[in-house]
Amino acid sequence: MTNKINLVINLSILALLIYLSVAVKQLQDKVFPDPNIMIPLQGQMMENLMDSKTEFEYNIRTLLNNALEMAIQEQENQ
């Protein structure tokens, strides 16, 4: 009885490993179709990059403006 249970468990694990290897291969083929060809960024990804760039620029400007205001206040206090 124990041998049959072990056999079923081993076959289930083997089937799962085969399924996962096929799924990973399909995903790899979809993501990396040809190593010699670059895949262009999709529209949504490009918009996210532009939003990040705009947010970064805003944060840098805010930082510089705050530093400038602090320097002006220090000069006025002296």
A tleap script that builds the chain and sets N, CA, C and O, in Angstrom:
source leaprc.protein.ff14SB
mol = sequence {
  NMET THR ASN LYS ILE ASN LEU VAL ILE ASN
  LEU SER ILE LEU ALA LEU LEU ILE TYR LEU
  SER VAL ALA VAL LYS GLN LEU GLN ASP LYS
  VAL PHE PRO ASP PRO ASN ILE MET ILE PRO
  LEU GLN GLY GLN MET MET GLU ASN LEU MET
  ASP SER LYS THR GLU PHE GLU TYR ASN ILE
  ARG THR LEU LEU ASN ASN ALA LEU GLU MET
  ALA ILE GLN GLU GLN GLU ASN CGLN
}
set mol.1.N position { 0.825 -1.196 0.000 }
set mol.1.CA position { 0.000 0.000 0.000 }
set mol.1.C position { 0.869 1.260 0.000 }
set mol.1.O position { 0.595 2.215 -0.727 }
set mol.2.N position { 1.920 1.248 0.825 }
set mol.2.CA position { 2.818 2.399 0.899 }
set mol.2.C position { 3.545 2.614 -0.416 }
set mol.2.O position { 3.785 3.754 -0.813 }
set mol.3.N position { 3.897 1.531 -1.096 }
set mol.3.CA position { 4.583 1.650 -2.372 }
set mol.3.C position { 3.697 2.316 -3.417 }
set mol.3.O position { 4.179 3.103 -4.232 }
set mol.4.N position { 2.411 2.005 -3.397 }
set mol.4.CA position { 1.483 2.617 -4.351 }
set mol.4.C position { 1.333 4.110 -4.080 }
set mol.4.O position { 1.270 4.911 -5.012 }
set mol.5.N position { 1.275 4.481 -2.806 }
set mol.5.CA position { 1.160 5.901 -2.443 }
set mol.5.C position { 2.417 6.647 -2.880 }
set mol.5.O position { 2.335 7.741 -3.437 }
set mol.6.N position { 3.583 6.046 -2.623 }
set mol.6.CA position { 4.837 6.673 -3.057 }
set mol.6.C position { 4.904 6.801 -4.574 }
set mol.6.O position { 5.384 7.808 -5.095 }
set mol.7.N position { 4.428 5.790 -5.278 }
set mol.7.CA position { 4.427 5.824 -6.734 }
set mol.7.C position { 3.519 6.942 -7.245 }
set mol.7.O position { 3.887 7.658 -8.175 }
set mol.8.N position { 2.351 7.095 -6.653 }
set mol.8.CA position { 1.415 8.163 -7.058 }
set mol.8.C position { 2.023 9.531 -6.767 }
set mol.8.O position { 1.930 10.442 -7.590 }
set mol.9.N position { 2.640 9.675 -5.604 }
set mol.9.CA position { 3.263 10.958 -5.247 }
set mol.9.C position { 4.406 11.275 -6.208 }
set mol.9.O position { 4.526 12.407 -6.676 }
set mol.10.N position { 5.241 10.290 -6.502 }
set mol.10.CA position { 6.359 10.514 -7.421 }
set mol.10.C position { 5.883 10.851 -8.829 }
set mol.10.O position { 6.445 11.735 -9.477 }
set mol.11.N position { 4.856 10.157 -9.307 }
set mol.11.CA position { 4.315 10.458 -10.630 }
set mol.11.C position { 3.682 11.852 -10.658 }
set mol.11.O position { 3.781 12.559 -11.661 }
set mol.12.N position { 3.036 12.245 -9.567 }
set mol.12.CA position { 2.439 13.584 -9.490 }
set mol.12.C position { 3.530 14.655 -9.531 }
set mol.12.O position { 3.392 15.670 -10.213 }
set mol.13.N position { 4.602 14.418 -8.800 }
set mol.13.CA position { 5.715 15.371 -8.800 }
set mol.13.C position { 6.347 15.449 -10.182 }
set mol.13.O position { 6.672 16.539 -10.654 }
set mol.14.N position { 6.524 14.304 -10.836 }
set mol.14.CA position { 7.087 14.284 -12.188 }
set mol.14.C position { 6.190 15.044 -13.165 }
set mol.14.O position { 6.673 15.829 -13.981 }
set mol.15.N position { 4.888 14.804 -13.075 }
set mol.15.CA position { 3.948 15.514 -13.952 }
set mol.15.C position { 3.991 17.014 -13.699 }
set mol.15.O position { 3.942 17.802 -14.643 }
set mol.16.N position { 4.081 17.415 -12.446 }
set mol.16.CA position { 4.154 18.836 -12.115 }
set mol.16.C position { 5.436 19.461 -12.651 }
set mol.16.O position { 5.409 20.571 -13.183 }
set mol.17.N position { 6.553 18.762 -12.517 }
set mol.17.CA position { 7.825 19.285 -13.039 }
set mol.17.C position { 7.798 19.421 -14.549 }
set mol.17.O position { 8.307 20.401 -15.094 }
set mol.18.N position { 7.205 18.442 -15.235 }
set mol.18.CA position { 7.093 18.537 -16.699 }
set mol.18.C position { 6.214 19.716 -17.080 }
set mol.18.O position { 6.550 20.479 -17.986 }
set mol.19.N position { 5.079 19.867 -16.387 }
set mol.19.CA position { 4.179 20.988 -16.670 }
set mol.19.C position { 4.887 22.324 -16.458 }
set mol.19.O position { 4.775 23.223 -17.292 }
set mol.20.N position { 5.609 22.459 -15.354 }
set mol.20.CA position { 6.305 23.716 -15.065 }
set mol.20.C position { 7.406 23.992 -16.078 }
set mol.20.O position { 7.598 25.139 -16.480 }
set mol.21.N position { 8.127 22.967 -16.494 }
set mol.21.CA position { 9.193 23.200 -17.475 }
set mol.21.C position { 8.622 23.648 -18.808 }
set mol.21.O position { 9.200 24.514 -19.465 }
set mol.22.N position { 7.485 23.067 -19.223 }
set mol.22.CA position { 6.840 23.488 -20.469 }
set mol.22.C position { 6.333 24.921 -20.339 }
set mol.22.O position { 6.486 25.719 -21.264 }
set mol.23.N position { 5.729 25.253 -19.197 }
set mol.23.CA position { 5.209 26.608 -18.986 }
set mol.23.C position { 6.340 27.635 -18.987 }
set mol.23.O position { 6.195 28.710 -19.569 }
set mol.24.N position { 7.459 27.317 -18.344 }
set mol.24.CA position { 8.596 28.242 -18.317 }
set mol.24.C position { 9.163 28.421 -19.708 }
set mol.24.O position { 9.541 29.532 -20.082 }
set mol.25.N position { 9.232 27.346 -20.487 }
set mol.25.CA position { 9.751 27.441 -21.857 }
set mol.25.C position { 8.841 28.318 -22.714 }
set mol.25.O position { 9.328 29.140 -23.491 }
set mol.26.N position { 7.526 28.150 -22.581 }
set mol.26.CA position { 6.592 28.990 -23.341 }
set mol.26.C position { 6.732 30.451 -22.945 }
set mol.26.O position { 6.716 31.334 -23.803 }
set mol.27.N position { 6.869 30.708 -21.657 }
set mol.27.CA position { 7.042 32.084 -21.188 }
set mol.27.C position { 8.352 32.665 -21.696 }
set mol.27.O position { 8.401 33.824 -22.109 }
set mol.28.N position { 9.402 31.875 -21.666 }
set mol.28.CA position { 10.706 32.344 -22.146 }
set mol.28.C position { 10.644 32.657 -23.643 }
set mol.28.O position { 11.204 33.657 -24.090 }
set mol.29.N position { 9.966 31.808 -24.416 }
set mol.29.CA position { 9.834 32.064 -25.848 }
set mol.29.C position { 9.035 33.329 -26.126 }
set mol.29.O position { 9.307 34.043 -27.092 }
set mol.30.N position { 8.045 33.605 -25.275 }
set mol.30.CA position { 7.228 34.797 -25.471 }
set mol.30.C position { 7.996 36.072 -25.094 }
set mol.30.O position { 7.892 37.089 -25.781 }
set mol.31.N position { 8.758 36.014 -24.013 }
set mol.31.CA position { 9.469 37.198 -23.531 }
set mol.31.C position { 10.738 37.449 -24.337 }
set mol.31.O position { 11.059 38.597 -24.647 }
set mol.32.N position { 11.454 36.394 -24.677 }
set mol.32.CA position { 12.706 36.505 -25.423 }
set mol.32.C position { 12.611 35.718 -26.723 }
set mol.32.O position { 13.202 34.644 -26.830 }
set mol.33.N position { 11.871 36.233 -27.727 }
set mol.33.CA position { 11.665 35.452 -28.949 }
set mol.33.C position { 12.950 35.206 -29.740 }
set mol.33.O position { 13.159 34.102 -30.242 }
set mol.34.N position { 13.806 36.210 -29.857 }
set mol.34.CA position { 15.054 36.048 -30.607 }
set mol.34.C position { 16.118 36.880 -29.907 }
set mol.34.O position { 15.925 38.082 -29.730 }
set mol.35.N position { 17.222 36.289 -29.508 }
set mol.35.CA position { 18.237 37.064 -28.780 }
set mol.35.C position { 18.907 38.151 -29.612 }
set mol.35.O position { 19.552 39.043 -29.061 }
set mol.36.N position { 18.761 38.084 -30.928 }
set mol.36.CA position { 19.391 39.077 -31.803 }
set mol.36.C position { 18.503 40.286 -32.077 }
set mol.36.O position { 18.949 41.264 -32.677 }
set mol.37.N position { 17.247 40.221 -31.638 }
set mol.37.CA position { 16.300 41.298 -31.916 }
set mol.37.C position { 15.818 41.895 -30.601 }
set mol.37.O position { 15.397 41.170 -29.699 }
set mol.38.N position { 15.883 43.223 -30.495 }
set mol.38.CA position { 15.370 43.892 -29.303 }
set mol.38.C position { 13.870 44.100 -29.450 }
set mol.38.O position { 13.383 44.449 -30.525 }
set mol.39.N position { 13.144 43.884 -28.360 }
set mol.39.CA position { 11.703 44.115 -28.360 }
set mol.39.C position { 11.457 45.551 -27.918 }
set mol.39.O position { 11.914 45.940 -26.844 }
set mol.40.N position { 10.744 46.356 -28.717 }
set mol.40.CA position { 10.497 47.754 -28.302 }
set mol.40.C position { 9.574 47.810 -27.102 }
set mol.40.O position { 8.779 46.902 -26.861 }
set mol.41.N position { 9.698 48.904 -26.351 }
set mol.41.CA position { 8.832 49.101 -25.197 }
set mol.41.C position { 7.391 49.283 -25.651 }
set mol.41.O position { 7.121 49.921 -26.668 }
set mol.42.N position { 6.494 48.726 -24.897 }
set mol.42.CA position { 5.079 48.883 -25.198 }
set mol.42.C position { 4.612 50.245 -24.703 }
set mol.42.O position { 5.305 50.882 -23.910 }
set mol.43.N position { 3.455 50.698 -25.155 }
set mol.43.CA position { 2.937 52.016 -24.825 }
set mol.43.C position { 2.812 52.267 -23.333 }
set mol.43.O position { 3.251 53.309 -22.845 }
set mol.44.N position { 2.226 51.340 -22.605 }
set mol.44.CA position { 2.014 51.527 -21.169 }
set mol.44.C position { 3.344 51.631 -20.436 }
set mol.44.O position { 3.488 52.452 -19.530 }
set mol.45.N position { 4.317 50.805 -20.818 }
set mol.45.CA position { 5.627 50.854 -20.178 }
set mol.45.C position { 6.291 52.207 -20.430 }
set mol.45.O position { 6.901 52.789 -19.533 }
set mol.46.N position { 6.165 52.694 -21.654 }
set mol.46.CA position { 6.781 53.967 -22.005 }
set mol.46.C position { 6.131 55.104 -21.213 }
set mol.46.O position { 6.818 56.013 -20.749 }
set mol.47.N position { 4.796 55.049 -21.060 }
set mol.47.CA position { 4.107 56.075 -20.278 }
set mol.47.C position { 4.564 56.044 -18.825 }
set mol.47.O position { 4.744 57.097 -18.213 }
set mol.48.N position { 4.754 54.859 -18.268 }
set mol.48.CA position { 5.231 54.744 -16.886 }
set mol.48.C position { 6.624 55.330 -16.748 }
set mol.48.O position { 6.922 55.994 -15.756 }
set mol.49.N position { 7.486 55.091 -17.738 }
set mol.49.CA position { 8.829 55.656 -17.697 }
set mol.49.C position { 8.780 57.179 -17.763 }
set mol.49.O position { 9.524 57.857 -17.055 }
set mol.50.N position { 7.906 57.717 -18.610 }
set mol.50.CA position { 7.788 59.167 -18.727 }
set mol.50.C position { 7.235 59.761 -17.431 }
set mol.50.O position { 7.685 60.821 -16.995 }
set mol.51.N position { 6.263 59.087 -16.816 }
set mol.51.CA position { 5.723 59.568 -15.544 }
set mol.51.C position { 6.808 59.573 -14.471 }
set mol.51.O position { 6.891 60.510 -13.677 }
set mol.52.N position { 7.633 58.539 -14.442 }
set mol.52.CA position { 8.722 58.470 -13.461 }
set mol.52.C position { 9.724 59.587 -13.702 }
set mol.52.O position { 10.212 60.205 -12.755 }
set mol.53.N position { 10.032 59.848 -14.975 }
set mol.53.CA position { 10.982 60.905 -15.309 }
set mol.53.C position { 10.426 62.267 -14.887 }
set mol.53.O position { 11.149 63.088 -14.323 }
set mol.54.N position { 9.141 62.504 -15.160 }
set mol.54.CA position { 8.510 63.770 -14.785 }
set mol.54.C position { 8.500 63.925 -13.261 }
set mol.54.O position { 8.784 65.006 -12.743 }
set mol.55.N position { 8.178 62.857 -12.554 }
set mol.55.CA position { 8.155 62.911 -11.090 }
set mol.55.C position { 9.560 63.161 -10.544 }
set mol.55.O position { 9.724 63.920 -9.588 }
set mol.56.N position { 10.571 62.536 -11.138 }
set mol.56.CA position { 11.951 62.736 -10.722 }
set mol.56.C position { 12.376 64.190 -10.932 }
set mol.56.O position { 12.982 64.802 -10.053 }
set mol.57.N position { 12.049 64.736 -12.114 }
set mol.57.CA position { 12.382 66.136 -12.395 }
set mol.57.C position { 11.693 67.065 -11.401 }
set mol.57.O position { 12.302 68.026 -10.933 }
set mol.58.N position { 10.424 66.789 -11.071 }
set mol.58.CA position { 9.691 67.607 -10.108 }
set mol.58.C position { 10.370 67.551 -8.741 }
set mol.58.O position { 10.528 68.576 -8.077 }
set mol.59.N position { 10.771 66.350 -8.324 }
set mol.59.CA position { 11.430 66.200 -7.023 }
set mol.59.C position { 12.766 66.940 -6.983 }
set mol.59.O position { 13.103 67.548 -5.967 }
set mol.60.N position { 13.526 66.896 -8.068 }
set mol.60.CA position { 14.811 67.605 -8.121 }
set mol.60.C position { 14.579 69.110 -8.051 }
set mol.60.O position { 15.278 69.811 -7.320 }
set mol.61.N position { 13.604 69.609 -8.802 }
set mol.61.CA position { 13.307 71.050 -8.770 }
set mol.61.C position { 12.871 71.486 -7.375 }
set mol.61.O position { 13.295 72.534 -6.886 }
set mol.62.N position { 12.029 70.686 -6.741 }
set mol.62.CA position { 11.579 71.008 -5.390 }
set mol.62.C position { 12.752 71.037 -4.422 }
set mol.62.O position { 12.847 71.934 -3.584 }
set mol.63.N position { 13.643 70.062 -4.534 }
set mol.63.CA position { 14.824 70.020 -3.683 }
set mol.63.C position { 15.695 71.258 -3.882 }
set mol.63.O position { 16.130 71.878 -2.912 }
set mol.64.N position { 15.947 71.613 -5.139 }
set mol.64.CA position { 16.782 72.781 -5.418 }
set mol.64.C position { 16.114 74.070 -4.954 }
set mol.64.O position { 16.778 74.956 -4.418 }
set mol.65.N position { 14.799 74.177 -5.160 }
set mol.65.CA position { 14.084 75.374 -4.707 }
set mol.65.C position { 14.141 75.506 -3.188 }
set mol.65.O position { 14.342 76.602 -2.666 }
set mol.66.N position { 13.965 74.401 -2.485 }
set mol.66.CA position { 14.039 74.440 -1.020 }
set mol.66.C position { 15.435 74.819 -0.548 }
set mol.66.O position { 15.585 75.600 0.392 }
set mol.67.N position { 16.465 74.265 -1.200 }
set mol.67.CA position { 17.839 74.603 -0.823 }
set mol.67.C position { 18.115 76.081 -1.085 }
set mol.67.O position { 18.782 76.742 -0.288 }
set mol.68.N position { 17.602 76.599 -2.199 }
set mol.68.CA position { 17.792 78.012 -2.530 }
set mol.68.C position { 17.077 78.902 -1.520 }
set mol.68.O position { 17.630 79.915 -1.093 }
set mol.69.N position { 15.864 78.542 -1.137 }
set mol.69.CA position { 15.130 79.329 -0.152 }
set mol.69.C position { 15.840 79.322 1.200 }
set mol.69.O position { 15.898 80.349 1.876 }
set mol.70.N position { 16.379 78.168 1.596 }
set mol.70.CA position { 17.114 78.102 2.856 }
set mol.70.C position { 18.371 78.975 2.804 }
set mol.70.O position { 18.697 79.650 3.781 }
set mol.71.N position { 19.077 78.965 1.669 }
set mol.71.CA position { 20.277 79.787 1.538 }
set mol.71.C position { 19.924 81.272 1.595 }
set mol.71.O position { 20.649 82.061 2.201 }
set mol.72.N position { 18.818 81.649 0.970 }
set mol.72.CA position { 18.385 83.051 0.995 }
set mol.72.C position { 18.025 83.469 2.423 }
set mol.72.O position { 18.388 84.558 2.865 }
set mol.73.N position { 17.315 82.602 3.136 }
set mol.73.CA position { 16.944 82.914 4.516 }
set mol.73.C position { 18.177 83.044 5.402 }
set mol.73.O position { 18.216 83.917 6.269 }
set mol.74.N position { 19.170 82.208 5.206 }
set mol.74.CA position { 20.397 82.304 5.989 }
set mol.74.C position { 21.124 83.601 5.700 }
set mol.74.O position { 21.667 84.222 6.614 }
set mol.75.N position { 21.143 84.018 4.447 }
set mol.75.CA position { 21.793 85.288 4.075 }
set mol.75.C position { 21.055 86.461 4.693 }
set mol.75.O position { 21.690 87.412 5.150 }
set mol.76.N position { 19.727 86.418 4.719 }
set mol.76.CA position { 18.941 87.506 5.288 }
set mol.76.C position { 19.116 87.575 6.816 }
set mol.76.O position { 19.058 88.665 7.385 }
set mol.77.N position { 19.325 86.451 7.479 }
set mol.77.CA position { 19.488 86.414 8.923 }
set mol.77.C position { 20.867 86.907 9.362 }
set mol.77.O position { 21.051 87.276 10.522 }
set mol.78.N position { 21.821 86.916 8.460 }
set mol.78.CA position { 23.181 87.342 8.859 }
set mol.78.C position { 23.318 88.817 8.853 }
set mol.78.O position { 24.390 89.339 9.162 }
savepdb mol mol.pdb
quit
